[in-house]
Amino acid sequence: FLADAGYAARPGILPPYRGVRYHLNEFAGPHEPTTEKELFNHRHSSLRTTVKRAFGALKSRFKILTQRPFIPLKSHIKVEVTCCALHNLI
């Protein structure tokens, strides 16, 4: 899972490096990543932005995703996957 800097790195959790430039606007113009950690943070930030945009598109099309879950977790996962499939079909 992509996580923000508030989470610790552990198996399955991928947070950015702390104390290193992270936000996309910090890399604008001539300020390209210069170290491996900055490059990782740049790509991490870019991917998180893309994921947020994708979920925003899904939530705007399928209002069930904006509400508090009223079904069991296993079923809710199926609803999300189904919404993704329908979105790609449309």
GITA-V335231 format. One record per run of one state. SS is the DSSP state (@ for helix, = for strand, . for the rest). FROM is the first residue (numbers start at 0). TO is the last residue. If there is no record, write none. Layout:
SS	FROM	TO
SS	FROM	TO
This chain:
.	0	0
=	1	1
.	2	8
=	9	9
.	10	11
=	12	13
.	14	22
@	23	26
.	27	34
@	35	60
.	61	61
@	62	64
.	65	71
@	72	88
.	89	89
